[in-house]
């Protein structure tokens, strides 16, 4: 499918959905004949009416428009104004830096704008280039983009379905719909219509969907939806309709702050002009311009962008690729993670983990993945032991006298012996070729022989790969773990078994069978495998223990006896298959079984046993979910799988905390972690039927939604948004793309994910590891905290300069002209030394150890909370007031108060006092703001105690920035010519005492202020009731794990 710039206004309209129509209704609605298909002229006409079978997008935006969008930013506009100011003052260095800042920021945003176009391109590339159809009574191969509603479509194994079709003829036909519905296994198709028009997409098994892959068999269908009307097309519409243009709280905060500072800069300029009675000389104009630049944190955009860029590299090393910088902000405030199951929480590969045999019970199979490594174990009950009365435990008296440990050990053995004698106990036995029973051996052989799959070892990659149906691959791996895989037991030189013929799997009867022969024993067996109800219906007996022990049983009684075992395995999320076998009769052995009818062959079977297969959770999923709970983040599973399977996996990974019926309300455990208010597991149909008002009225949203459609996932995300949640959605399939776009942060799987999912996301996990999400969230929280710290030091420094320079307007010379406390160039130099360098250094500050113990920030929380605004104001006014106070002290407190005249224009002997006062202000202001950078490392915690002073070197960039800033400050003050002629200040001597005392006063005031905040203010972020419960779950699980570990290592 391709994209074009316009959409078709006409679509196929049906009275009821096509999965509910029988073949006659479908043919009538689409006006086509199965014998001839569409004529060439009719196909051409319909192509004109319905349009080509392609995705339609809005076209690629022009580069000029993208550039304008990047420049239409308040802070960028202010920076452009600052560039003009820098050119006016002939400050070429400042102008060059500002131009570089704008260029870098614009370039980063510019290249991010092509994300949507790449998403649409990815959808286009998914389609089959050609399709086989019936036209004018003959099969024809046509481009897929020319398919029209009414085309009779031919499909076979390996094809990519070109358009949504209603199937009317199938033969062993399966399609892989994992990328569309999330179903891990191929779907067996049928042709019968359904009555329910609202059944989930994955259950509409009489339809074939565009862009899905045929894994087995062949079929014929009638195209009923093409292009944007297909299910993939609907996903494309969602992608185009969803908009991420809404500004984040951080962006809103920065924009608001920029407007406020711009207004303050304008007012400050007017104040300077007003104080000078609008007699605007060159010196006054330059002072006003310098004051305006001091008010605007021109380095803020560069600092924020640099912090985010560095974090992108950090996350890339942690296997998370960030496609949009704004996602980094949202990461730190995520309250909900909506996760797909298949391939995200699970491994997306089927594994056999359990077997059950009559009389022998359950067997456990270890080992995950395709590598045939693992063991089979079985718990065996030990018989009660009757110990003779004269039996003794052999400990010598010397041992008991000299060794307290021996006394303790004797008591333990006696107690253990008594318990064993009473109950018999049980032990775990490893099953292998030397001790397996005849029945179990038969089950292993059946798993290998009644199987069309293969597993191979790739020598180049050292990985194992499977070829064939995922379920059969799991069975083949199981047999191979016991060295009884099909290649081993059928090998010409060492194997005894030969497959004589097979009756392939038929989706209509849900079973397959093979005839095999053992050359060593001359056995001829028919082995049957399939759905339990279909296998049981063929049985007349059950093998109990030894192969010669066959118990006669009717299918009804056999099914009744198996139901409890099947339900037990299903509760654990296992897909249950059954095996049966029988020896061939003498007549059958002599006959050609390839010509026999399977309905005559698959009879009089002996039931052998059950096997349980499932898609196992990733080992890291459970600890990652627990870490999310620690951080107050709720994890929700949205999956296309069945409710029982979804609930089982959810329990295993920790999303569900109770083994009880997930649909019941537990009102008794009010203070326990397993509280679940309302339904915690729902199907998509149940959830979709609820109105927004009904969803909002639920005490809690469901933790698991099964049989999910793309619309259901979006509906859940919208419900979370209405509860002020910030949502991350993880996924890997096409079906996840709309929800990835609607979520605040879309997270795609890099290894197993489709291109559509990747391009619709903001973050891609290169290792498909759920644990990487937790690391990314931690990094997101660190980023936000560091940006907040950087903003605090930048803006408090701007306010300090503003306060000092505005109050300095009160000082007048003999001519009643204003004496500036700093020259315009000194203002710019101070701004350069104390602005961007320490702010950038704070951007690489490491995360504090408690960062994941805090609940997420509020959804509407921006950078500048009331507390941060108070910090900025307090520190800014404190530094500004102390600096201007030093100006007064040098001139009036310790000097004679004579400010001479024309000191703003140049140096003279009469102006020496003013120049020394300016040097004092310059040193106080510069060093005070540099020390403020250390204050901002901890916005509430003490920073100037002995413990924290020892950690001054932790942030080497900050330490280096403060040291280099101090050195540059000294150079500016003492280099001849630079101090008097350029900066218009002098070096100081005894005035350093005033500066140092002032800095000490500032440190004391800072610590008093922080102490008051710790005592009077509430926690920075308060956890909700739900978040407190999640953190309690993490605590209890952590304590339980610690206890288990201690118990494990105590013997």
MARDREN-761382 format. One record per residue (C-alpha): residue in three letters; y negated, x, z negated. Coordinates in steps of 0.25 Angstrom, whole numbers, plus 5000, padded with zeros to 4 digits. Example, Ala and Ser with C-alpha at 12.3 -4.5 7.8 and 13.67 -1.06 7.14 Angstrom:
2
ala501850494969;ser500450554971;
//
This chain:
1051
unk500050005000;unk498650055003;unk497250014998;unk496149955006;unk494749905002;unk494949755003;unk495849644998;unk496549535004;unk496149395000;unk497449325003;unk498749334995;unk500049264995;unk499949144986;unk501349084981;unk501548954973;unk502349034963;unk502749184961;unk503749234971;unk504749274960;unk504849124957;unk505049084972;unk506449074978;unk506649134992;unk506249004999;unk504948984992;unk504649134995;unk504949125010;unk504048995011;unk502949045003;unk502849175011;unk503249105024;unk504249205029;unk505749205034;unk506849295028;unk507449305042;unk506249355050;unk505249395040;unk503749395045;unk503449405059;unk502549525063;unk501349425066;unk501549355053;unk501549485045;unk500349535052;unk499649395049;unk500049405034;unk499549555034;unk498149495038;unk498249385028;unk498749465016;unk498249605019;unk499049735019;unk500049765008;unk499149865001;unk498249884989;unk496849854990;unk495749934983;unk494249944983;unk494250074990;unk493850214986;unk492450214979;unk491450314985;unk491250444979;unk489750414978;unk489950284970;unk490850364961;unk489850474959;unk488750364956;unk489650304945;unk489850434938;unk488350464938;unk487950324934;unk488150364919;unk487050364908;unk487350504903;unk487350554917;unk486050494920;unk485450554907;unk486050694911;unk485350684925;unk484050654918;unk484350774909;unk484550854922;unk483150814927;unk482550854913;unk483250984914;unk482751014927;unk481350974923;unk481451074911;unk482051174921;unk483251194912;unk484151224923;unk485351254914;unk485251124907;unk485151054921;unk486351124926;unk487251094914;unk486850944916;unk487150944931;unk488551004928;unk488850894917;unk488550784926;unk489350844938;unk490550864929;unk490550724923;unk490250664936;unk491450734943;unk492450704932;unk492050554934;unk492050554949;unk493450604951;unk493950494941;unk493450384949;unk494550394959;unk495650344949;unk495650204954;unk495750244969;unk496950334965;unk497650214958;unk497550124970;unk498050244979;unk499250254970;unk499550104972;unk499450124987;unk500450244987;unk501550164980;unk501850074991;unk503050085001;unk502450125015;unk503450035023;unk504249915020;unk505449845028;unk505149705031;unk505749595040;unk504749555051;unk505049465063;unk506549465059;unk506649615059;unk506549725048;unk505249805050;unk504649925043;unk503149895040;unk502149975032;unk502049915018;unk500649885019;unk501049785030;unk501949705021;unk501449555020;unk501949435011;unk503149375018;unk503749505023;unk505249515020;unk505449655014;unk506649735014;unk506849835002;unk507949934998;unk508150044989;unk507050144989;unk505950054995;unk504650034988;unk504349884989;unk503149864998;unk502649724993;unk503049624982;unk504249544987;unk505149424984;unk506549474985;unk507549384992;unk508749474994;unk509149584985;unk510349684984;unk510449774971;unk508949774972;unk508149854961;unk506749894961;unk505949994952;unk504749914946;unk504450014935;unk503050044940;unk502749894942;unk503449834930;unk503849944921;unk505249914921;unk506050044919;unk507349994927;unk507449954942;unk507349794943;unk508549724950;unk507949614959;unk508449474962;unk508049364971;unk508049234962;unk506749174959;unk506249154945;unk505649034938;unk504649104929;unk503349144937;unk502849234925;unk504049324924;unk503649474923;unk503549554935;unk504749644931;unk505649514930;unk505249464944;unk506549524950;unk506549444963;unk505249524967;unk505049664973;unk503649724970;unk502849814978;unk502949964975;unk504249954967;unk505450034972;unk506749984976;unk507850064968;unk509049994973;unk509649894983;unk508949814994;unk508149684995;unk507349595003;unk506049524999;unk504849445004;unk503449505002;unk502549414994;unk501449504989;unk500749624995;unk499649714992;unk498749674981;unk499549554979;unk500849634975;unk501149674960;unk500649814963;unk499449754970;unk499149674957;unk499149804950;unk498149864960;unk497249754957;unk497249774943;unk496949924945;unk495749884953;unk495249774944;unk495349854931;unk494149934928;unk493950054920;unk492450064922;unk492150004908;unk491550114900;unk492250174888;unk491550164874;unk491250314875;unk490550294888;unk489750184883;unk489450264870;unk488950384879;unk488150284888;unk487450214876;unk487150344870;unk486550404883;unk485650284884;unk485250294869;unk484950444871;unk484250424884;unk483350324877;unk483050424865;unk482750534875;unk481750444882;unk481150404869;unk481050544864;unk480350584877;unk479350474874;unk479150514860;unk478850664864;unk477850614874;unk477250514864;unk477150614853;unk476350704863;unk475450584866;unk476050584880;unk475350714883;unk476550774891;unk476450914893;unk477551004898;unk478051044885;unk478050894880;unk478850854892;unk479850964891;unk480050934876;unk480250784880;unk481250824890;unk481950914881;unk482050814870;unk482650714880;unk483750814884;unk483950844869;unk484250694867;unk485250674878;unk486650744876;unk486750794891;unk488050864888;unk488750734882;unk489350694896;unk489850834898;unk490450844884;unk491150714885;unk491650744899;unk492150884895;unk492850834882;unk493550734890;unk493950834901;unk494450934891;unk495250824885;unk495850784899;unk496350934899;unk496950924885;unk497650794888;unk498150844901;unk498850954893;unk499450844885;unk499950774897;unk498950664898;unk498050664911;unk496750594909;unk496250534922;unk494950474916;unk494150534906;unk493650404899;unk495150384895;unk495050494885;unk494050414877;unk494950294877;unk496150374873;unk495550394859;unk495350254856;unk496550184862;unk497150074853;unk498250034861;unk499250094871;unk499950004880;unk501250074885;unk502250054896;unk503650074891;unk504450124903;unk504050274906;unk502950274895;unk503650244882;unk505050264888;unk505650374897;unk505750284909;unk507250314911;unk508450244906;unk509450304896;unk510750254890;unk510650264875;unk511750174870;unk513150114873;unk514050014866;unk515549994867;unk516349894861;unk517049944848;unk516250074849;unk514850024847;unk513550094851;unk513450234857;unk512050304857;unk511750394869;unk510650504867;unk509850574877;unk508650524885;unk508350544900;unk509250584911;unk509750714906;unk511250684902;unk511050744888;unk511350664876;unk512450614867;unk513250484864;unk513450454849;unk514050344842;unk514050304827;unk515450294821;unk515750234808;unk516550314798;unk517750254791;unk517650244775;unk518250364768;unk519150344756;unk519050484749;unk520150514739;unk519850514725;unk520150664723;unk519250714734;unk518150814730;unk516950874735;unk517151024735;unk515951084727;unk516251204717;unk515751194703;unk514951324706;unk514251254718;unk513851144709;unk513351224698;unk512551324706;unk512051234718;unk511251104715;unk511351084730;unk512851074729;unk512750974718;unk511850894727;unk512750904739;unk514050864731;unk513350734726;unk512850704741;unk514250724746;unk514850634736;unk513850524738;unk514050544753;unk515550544752;unk515550414744;unk514650344754;unk515550384766;unk516750344759;unk516150204757;unk515550174770;unk516150264780;unk514850294787;unk514650324802;unk514350444810;unk513750474824;unk514750524834;unk514450594847;unk515250534859;unk515650634870;unk516850654879;unk517750694868;unk517650574859;unk517150454867;unk518050334867;unk518650284880;unk517750164880;unk516550254879;unk517050344890;unk517250224899;unk515750184896;unk515250324900;unk516150324913;unk515650194916;unk514150234915;unk514350354924;unk515250284935;unk514650144936;unk513350214939;unk512650254952;unk511550344946;unk511550494946;unk510850594937;unk510550734941;unk509950864936;unk508750914944;unk508851064943;unk507451094947;unk506751004937;unk507951014926;unk507850864925;unk508850754926;unk508650644936;unk509350514938;unk509650444952;unk509950294952;unk509650174943;unk509050214929;unk510150134921;unk511250204928;unk510650344927;unk510550314912;unk512050284912;unk512350404920;unk511550494910;unk512350434899;unk513650464905;unk513250604909;unk512850634894;unk514350624891;unk514650714903;unk515250594910;unk514250564921;unk514650514934;unk514550644941;unk515450704931;unk516550604930;unk516550584945;unk516550724949;unk517650764959;unk518150884951;unk517950834937;unk517750684937;unk518850584937;unk518050454941;unk517750404955;unk516850294959;unk517650204968;unk516650094971;unk515450034965;unk514849894965;unk513349924964;unk512349864954;unk511949724958;unk510749664951;unk511249524953;unk512449554944;unk511849664936;unk513049754936;unk513849864944;unk515249924945;unk516050034950;unk517450064952;unk517950204948;unk519250284947;unk519750384938;unk520550484946;unk521150544933;unk521650414927;unk521650334939;unk520750224933;unk520050134942;unk518950064934;unk517849964938;unk516549994929;unk515549884928;unk514049904923;unk512949814922;unk512149704913;unk512949664901;unk513049514905;unk513549554919;unk514549654914;unk515149564903;unk515349444913;unk516349534920;unk517149574908;unk518449524902;unk518649634892;unk517949734883;unk518449874880;unk518449904865;unk518650044862;unk519850104869;unk519950084884;unk521250014882;unk520649914873;unk520049794881;unk519649674873;unk519649544882;unk518349464880;unk517649364888;unk516249394894;unk515549294884;unk516149354872;unk515949494877;unk514449464880;unk514349404866;unk514849534859;unk513949624867;unk512649544865;unk512349604851;unk512549744857;unk511649714869;unk510549654861;unk510549774851;unk510449874863;unk509349784870;unk508549784857;unk508449934858;unk507949924873;unk509249954880;unk509649904893;unk511149864891;unk512249884902;unk513649854901;unk514949924906;unk516349864909;unk517549914917;unk518949884921;unk520149954927;unk520349914941;unk521649834944;unk522749904953;unk522349814965;unk520849854963;unk521250004963;unk521949984976;unk520849904983;unk519549954989;unk518549914978;unk517349934987;unk517749804994;unk517949724981;unk516949614977;unk516249654964;unk516349514959;unk517949534959;unk517849674954;unk516849664942;unk517749574934;unk518749584922;unk517949704916;unk518049764902;unk516749784895;unk516449924891;unk515149934884;unk513649934884;unk512550044887;unk511150034883;unk510050104892;unk508550104890;unk507250184894;unk507050264881;unk505750284875;unk505150424876;unk505350504863;unk503850524861;unk503550374863;unk503850334848;unk502950444841;unk501850424851;unk501850274848;unk501750314833;unk500650414836;unk499950294843;unk500150214830;unk499550324822;unk498350324830;unk498250164829;unk498650144843;unk499550024847;unk500550044857;unk501049934866;unk502149934876;unk501949854889;unk503249864897;unk503949794908;unk505249804901;unk506049694894;unk505549654880;unk506749704872;unk506749834879;unk505249854877;unk505349814862;unk506449914860;unk505750024866;unk504449984859;unk505249994845;unk505750134849;unk504350194852;unk503750124840;unk502850014847;unk503649914840;unk503949944825;unk504949844822;unk506449814826;unk506249664823;unk506049564834;unk504749604840;unk504349464843;unk504349424828;unk503149434818;unk503449524807;unk502649464795;unk503449524784;unk503149664786;unk501649654785;unk501449794779;unk502449864788;unk502349934801;unk503149834808;unk502149724808;unk502049654822;unk501149544823;unk501549444834;unk502449474846;unk502549624847;unk503449614860;unk503049524871;unk503449504886;unk502349504896;unk502549364899;unk502249324885;unk501049414884;unk500449364898;unk500549224894;unk499649244882;unk498149224885;unk497149324880;unk496749234869;unk498249224864;unk498349374866;unk497149404858;unk497649314847;unk498949394845;unk498849474832;unk499349594839;unk499649624854;unk501149644858;unk501649784856;unk502649764868;unk502549684880;unk503749684889;unk503949644904;unk502449684906;unk501749664919;unk500449734923;unk499649614919;unk500249604905;unk499849754902;unk498449724907;unk498449604898;unk498849684886;unk497849784888;unk496749684889;unk497249614876;unk497149754869;unk495749764875;unk495349634869;unk495749684855;unk494849804857;unk496049904861;unk495850024869;unk497150024877;unk497950134884;unk499050094894;unk500150184897;unk501050164910;unk501750224922;unk501950114932;unk501150034942;unk501249914932;unk500449994922;unk499250024931;unk498449894928;unk498549914913;unk498250064914;unk496950024921;unk496649914911;unk496950004899;unk495850094893;unk496750214895;unk497850204906;unk498950304903;unk499950334915;unk501250404914;unk501150534923;unk502650564926;unk503250424928;unk501950344931;unk501550294944;unk500350344952;unk499650204950;unk499850214935;unk499250354934;unk498050324943;unk497750194934;unk497750274921;unk496750364914;unk497850454908;unk499150504914;unk500250554905;unk500950674912;unk502150674903;unk502250514902;unk502250544887;unk501750434878;unk501450544867;unk500450594877;unk499650464875;unk499550494860;unk499050634863;unk498050584873;unk497550474863;unk497350584853;unk496550664863;unk495750544866;unk495350534852;unk494950674851;unk494150664863;unk493350544858;unk493150614845;unk492650744851;unk491750664861;unk491150594849;unk490950724842;unk490250784854;unk489350674855;unk488950674841;unk488550824841;unk487850804855;unk487050684851;unk486750724837;unk486250854843;unk485350774852;unk484850694841;unk484550814832;unk483750874844;unk483050744846;unk482650724831;unk482150864830;unk481350864843;unk480750724840;unk480350754826;unk479750884831;unk478750814839;unk477950794825;unk477650944825;unk476250974831;unk475451094833;unk473951124831;unk473651044844;unk474450924839;unk475450954850;unk476950934847;unk477651064843;unk479151054848;unk480251094838;unk481051144850;unk480551174864;unk481151094876;unk482051214880;unk482551234866;unk482951084866;unk483751104878;unk484451234873;unk484751174860;unk485351054867;unk486151144875;unk486651224863;unk487051114854;unk487451004864;unk488551024874;unk489351144868;unk489651094854;unk489950954859;unk490951004869;unk491551094858;unk491750964850;unk492450904862;unk493650994860;unk493750974846;unk495250954842;unk495750814837;unk495750804822;unk497150784816;unk496850634812;unk496450594825;unk497650504828;unk497650444814;unk496350364817;unk496450234824;unk495850214838;unk494350204840;unk493750064842;unk493750014856;unk492250004856;unk492050134849;unk491150234857;unk490750374854;unk489550334846;unk490050254834;unk489050224823;unk489550344815;unk489350444827;unk487950384829;unk487650404814;unk488250554815;unk487350584828;unk486150524821;unk486350594807;unk486750734813;unk485650724824;unk484550684814;unk485050784804;unk484950904813;unk483650854820;unk482950834806;unk483450964801;unk482951044813;unk481550984814;unk481451004798;unk481651154801;unk480551144811;unk479651094800;unk480151184790;unk479851314798;unk478451264802;unk477951194790;unk478951224779;unk478951374780;unk477851394791;unk476351354791;unk476551234800;unk475751304811;unk476351254824;unk475251324832;unk475051264846;unk475651264860;unk477051304854;unk477751214863;unk477251304875;unk477651444871;unk477751544860;unk476551614852;unk476451674839;unk475751544833;unk477051464838;unk478051564831;unk478251464819;unk478551344829;unk479451434837;unk480251474824;unk480251334820;unk480851294833;unk481951404832;unk482251344818;unk482451204825;unk483251264836;unk484251334827;unk484351214818;unk484551114829;unk485551204837;unk486351244825;unk486351104818;unk486851044831;unk487951144832;unk488351124818;unk488350974821;unk489451004831;unk490351044819;unk489950914812;unk490450834823;unk491850894822;unk492050794811;unk491150674811;unk491550634797;unk492350744791;unk491750864784;unk491450984793;unk490851084784;unk491851094773;unk492651224772;unk493951164779;unk493151124791;unk492351254792;unk493651324793;unk493951244805;unk492651274812;unk493351364822;unk494351244826;unk493451204838;unk493151344844;unk492251284855;unk491351214844;unk491351344836;unk491051424848;unk489951324852;unk489251324839;unk489251474838;unk488751494853;unk487751384850;unk487251464838;unk487151594846;unk486451534857;unk485451464847;unk485151604841;unk484951664855;unk483951564859;unk483151584847;unk483151734847;unk483151784862;unk481751824865;unk481051744876;unk482151634875;unk481651594862;unk480151594863;unk479951564878;unk481151474882;unk481551404869;unk480151414862;unk480751454848;unk480951574840;unk482051644832;unk482051614817;unk482351704805;unk482151634791;unk482151504798;unk483751524799;unk483751484784;unk483151354787;unk484151334799;unk485351364790;unk484951274779;unk484651164788;unk486051174794;unk486651174780;unk485951054777;unk486450984790;unk487851024786;unk487750964772;unk487050834778;unk488250824788;unk489350834777;unk488550734769;unk488450634781;unk489950654784;unk490350634769;unk489550504769;unk490250454782;unk491650484776;unk491250404764;unk490450284770;unk491050264784;unk492350194788;unk493350274796;unk492950304810;unk494050214816;unk494650104807;unk496050064811;unk496349914814;unk497549844807;unk498349864819;unk498050014820;unk498350034805;unk499649964807;unk499950064819;unk499550184810;unk500550134799;unk501650124809;unk501450264813;unk501350304798;unk502650234795;unk503350294807;unk502850434804;unk503350424789;unk504650364794;unk504850484804;unk504450584793;unk505450524784;unk506550524794;unk506250674797;unk506350704783;unk507650634781;unk508150704793;unk507850844788;unk508250814774;unk509750844776;
//
